[in-house]
């Protein structure tokens, strides 16, 4: 089987980005469109969804933006059923939903913990199973989970976030092992430090400076720099890649402790 540059194309594929209304998810959704895919997005904020849908070329006759609370298993089940009824099979699923609370573990409330784990881990688990079940039945598909550097090492003042992202790394490998023989690939991307709506105001300035200092490239990432990794993992160019976490961190983890 010879390599062909067309292997990177997503033409003819239907993709769904959960968390596609902002930040990393928005950027990946726009990148998938440039790669030729039909792009659908889901999230909780209707106004933000509509804004991105406009950039994706959505119209009243072809709904591409879906309001859904991914923390709810029933909402995910409804999303999977509705999307398939309106667009046919989803070939690529991206789980980009996420939240955090930067504070000492001793000060973290049960409600804050539950919100972080439900958003970052529970929703990813059940989104994978809802859409993965259909992919397994069809004999193919690609799932990409957005992980984090926090899935590789602990961070002070982010214990619940780290726990959730370690969990994402674990289920990514587990699903890859379970579904590989059914033709379903499950991978993850671990972004380094990128300024997004999630962390722009929450990350202290000294932490931003430390991130730049410790990164091998001495800077923070630009969101478009994540798109190539997502397109690759979604495409036939990565047809034998499963259970992997692709770090897009400017060499941060390679720089040691």
BELCORQUI-V432328 format. One record per residue. N is the residue number from 0. PHI is phi in degrees with one decimal (NA if undefined). PSI is psi in degrees with one decimal (none if undefined). D_LAST is the distance of its C-alpha to the last C-alpha in Angstrom with 1 decimal. Layout:
n->{N	N}
phi->{PHI	PHI}
psi->{PSI	PSI}
d_last->{D_LAST	D_LAST}
//
This chain:
n->{0	1	2	3	4	5	6	7	8	9	10	11	12	13	14	15	16	17	18	19	20	21	22	23	24	25	26	27	28	29	30	31	32	33	34	35	36	37	38	39	40	41	42	43	44	45	46	47	48	49	50	51	52	53	54	55	56	57	58	59	60	61	62	63	64	65	66	67	68	69	70	71	72	73	74	75	76	77	78	79	80	81	82	83	84	85	86	87	88	89	90	91	92	93	94	95	96	97	98	99	100	101	102	103	104	105	106	107	108	109	110	111	112	113	114	115	116	117	118	119	120	121	122	123	124	125	126	127	128	129	130	131	132	133	134	135	136	137	138	139	140	141	142	143	144	145	146	147	148	149	150	151	152	153	154	155	156	157	158	159	160	161	162	163	164	165	166	167	168	169	170	171	172	173	174	175	176	177	178	179	180	181	182	183	184	185	186	187	188	189	190	191	192	193	194	195	196	197	198	199	200	201	202	203	204	205	206	207	208	209	210	211	212	213	214	215	216	217	218	219	220	221	222	223	224	225	226	227	228	229	230	231	232	233	234	235	236	237	238	239	240	241	242	243	244	245	246	247	248	249	250	251	252	253	254	255	256}
phi->{NA	-76.5	-75.5	-139.5	-60.4	-66.0	-61.9	-82.9	-73.9	-109.7	-60.2	83.5	-109.4	-99.2	-121.0	-126.0	-110.9	-82.2	85.9	-86.1	-91.7	-162.3	54.5	-60.5	-60.7	-60.1	-65.1	-66.0	-58.6	-65.4	-67.1	-60.8	-62.5	-63.7	-83.7	102.1	-79.9	-81.5	-114.0	-115.0	-131.8	-140.2	-179.0	-94.8	-99.1	-59.5	-62.1	-66.7	-59.7	-63.3	-64.6	-71.5	-57.3	-61.4	-72.8	-83.6	88.7	-68.8	-138.9	-64.0	-84.1	-139.8	-65.1	-125.3	-116.4	-125.2	-80.3	-159.5	-94.2	-66.4	-72.8	-99.8	-64.0	-65.3	-65.7	-67.0	-62.5	-64.0	-60.0	-62.1	-65.2	-67.7	-61.3	-66.8	-65.9	-91.5	-129.2	82.6	-59.9	-89.7	-86.8	-135.1	-115.2	-117.8	-99.5	-122.3	-71.7	-171.6	-154.1	-156.0	-143.3	-91.3	-164.4	-58.9	-58.0	-67.7	-102.9	-78.9	-82.5	-61.8	-63.7	-65.4	-59.8	-60.9	-63.6	-65.1	-69.6	-64.6	-74.0	-87.6	-121.5	-57.9	-64.7	-67.6	-55.7	-80.0	-65.7	-59.9	-73.2	-64.0	-84.3	-63.5	-57.8	-68.6	-63.5	-62.1	-64.8	-84.5	89.8	177.4	158.5	-133.1	-118.6	-123.5	-101.4	-86.3	-94.8	-171.9	-59.8	-70.4	-88.0	-111.8	-158.1	-75.4	-128.2	-62.2	67.6	-147.5	-62.9	-67.4	-61.0	-61.3	-58.5	-66.8	-77.7	-60.1	-63.1	-61.3	-61.8	-67.6	-71.9	-59.3	-69.5	-65.6	-65.0	-59.6	-68.3	-74.3	-107.4	-58.2	-69.6	-94.1	86.1	-103.4	-98.9	-130.9	-134.4	-138.2	-117.2	-109.6	-69.1	-81.1	-90.5	-124.8	-79.7	-133.0	-61.8	-69.4	-120.3	-57.2	-92.3	-84.0	-83.6	-61.1	-59.6	-66.6	-71.7	-63.4	-64.7	-65.2	-60.9	-65.7	-65.5	-82.1	-70.4	-58.9	-88.8	60.0	-157.4	-93.1	-76.8	-101.5	-51.4	-59.0	-73.2	-90.5	-66.0	-58.2	-64.5	-68.5	-62.0	-58.4	-66.1	-78.9	-96.5	-68.8	-62.4	-110.3	-63.1	-111.4	-108.8	-153.7	79.2	-97.4	-116.5	-93.7	-82.8	-121.4	-132.5	63.6	83.4	-58.1	-68.3	-71.2	-82.0	83.2	-106.5}
psi->{107.0	147.1	142.5	140.0	-23.6	-13.9	-21.9	-9.8	144.9	17.6	136.9	3.2	141.3	125.7	145.6	125.5	108.0	128.6	23.7	10.1	-5.5	167.4	-134.9	-44.1	-42.9	-45.1	-41.1	-41.5	-46.6	-37.2	-39.5	-38.6	-42.1	-28.3	0.6	2.2	156.9	122.7	126.0	149.3	152.7	148.9	-175.0	-25.3	107.4	-44.7	-43.7	-39.5	-46.0	-36.4	-42.9	-38.6	-38.0	-38.0	-26.4	-7.5	25.2	154.5	167.3	-26.8	-11.7	91.9	129.9	-7.6	129.1	127.6	124.8	139.0	103.0	-11.4	-14.1	121.8	-39.4	-36.3	-38.1	-39.3	-43.9	-40.8	-46.7	-43.6	-43.9	-46.1	-44.2	-36.9	-35.0	-25.9	-3.7	-166.9	140.6	119.2	-30.1	127.7	131.6	124.3	105.5	11.0	141.3	156.4	169.0	170.4	114.2	99.8	160.2	143.5	-34.0	-17.5	-2.4	127.9	163.9	-39.9	-41.5	-42.8	-48.9	-40.8	-43.0	-49.5	-39.2	-40.3	-45.0	-26.7	-54.9	-46.2	-36.5	-44.0	-51.5	-25.1	-42.1	-44.5	-37.1	-46.9	-33.5	-35.1	-44.9	-38.8	-42.1	-41.0	-33.4	-19.1	24.3	156.1	165.5	130.3	132.7	118.8	134.5	110.8	-139.8	159.8	-24.5	-3.7	-2.5	-23.2	154.8	153.5	133.8	143.0	19.6	38.9	-45.6	-39.3	-45.7	-43.7	-42.3	-38.7	-32.8	-38.9	-40.9	-41.1	-39.8	-45.3	-29.5	-47.7	-37.6	-46.5	-37.8	-41.9	-37.8	-37.3	-0.8	-43.5	-12.7	4.4	11.9	122.5	137.4	119.5	175.0	155.3	130.8	96.4	148.9	-140.8	110.6	136.4	122.0	177.5	-26.0	-37.8	-7.2	-44.5	-23.3	-25.5	121.1	151.7	-36.6	-30.8	-37.0	-42.0	-39.6	-39.3	-43.2	-40.6	-41.3	-19.2	136.7	-32.6	-1.9	35.5	170.1	157.7	157.1	135.6	-40.4	-19.6	-7.1	-18.0	-41.7	-39.5	-40.5	-43.6	-42.9	-51.5	-27.6	-20.3	172.8	-15.8	-22.4	31.6	-20.9	20.5	118.0	144.4	11.0	152.0	116.4	114.8	127.9	80.1	11.7	21.4	15.8	-55.2	-26.1	-14.7	-1.7	-168.1	none}
d_last->{41.8	41.1	38.3	39.7	38.1	40.0	37.6	35.3	38.1	38.3	42.0	44.0	41.1	41.0	37.5	36.6	33.6	33.2	31.6	33.0	34.4	31.4	28.0	26.4	29.4	31.8	30.2	30.2	33.8	34.9	33.2	34.9	38.2	37.7	37.1	40.5	39.8	41.8	39.3	39.6	37.4	37.3	36.1	37.4	38.4	41.6	41.7	38.2	39.2	42.4	40.8	38.6	41.5	43.5	40.9	41.0	44.8	45.8	49.4	51.6	52.9	49.6	47.2	43.6	41.9	41.9	41.3	39.6	37.5	35.1	34.5	38.0	38.8	42.4	41.4	39.2	42.2	44.5	42.2	42.1	45.9	46.6	44.4	45.9	49.4	49.0	47.0	47.1	44.2	40.6	39.0	35.5	33.8	30.6	29.2	27.5	28.6	26.0	25.6	23.3	23.6	20.9	21.8	21.1	21.9	24.7	26.4	26.3	29.8	31.0	32.3	29.0	27.3	30.2	30.1	26.4	26.7	30.2	29.1	25.9	26.7	30.4	31.6	29.5	30.8	34.4	34.3	33.2	36.0	38.6	38.2	36.9	40.2	42.2	40.1	40.6	44.3	44.5	42.5	39.7	37.1	33.5	31.2	28.0	25.8	23.3	20.1	16.8	13.1	13.8	15.4	12.2	10.3	11.8	12.1	14.0	17.5	17.6	18.3	21.4	20.0	17.2	19.9	22.1	19.6	18.7	22.5	23.0	20.9	23.1	26.4	25.7	25.5	28.4	30.7	30.0	31.1	34.1	35.4	34.7	38.2	39.6	38.1	35.6	32.1	29.2	25.9	23.1	21.2	17.8	17.8	14.9	15.9	19.7	22.1	24.7	27.3	25.1	22.4	24.1	25.7	23.5	20.2	20.3	20.4	17.5	15.3	16.7	16.0	12.3	12.3	14.2	12.1	8.8	11.0	12.1	15.6	15.2	17.2	17.8	19.7	23.5	25.0	27.3	24.3	23.9	27.6	27.6	25.2	27.6	30.7	29.5	28.7	32.0	34.1	35.8	33.4	31.0	33.9	32.2	28.7	28.3	25.7	22.9	20.1	19.8	16.6	17.8	14.7	15.1	12.3	9.6	8.1	8.9	6.9	3.8	0.0}
//
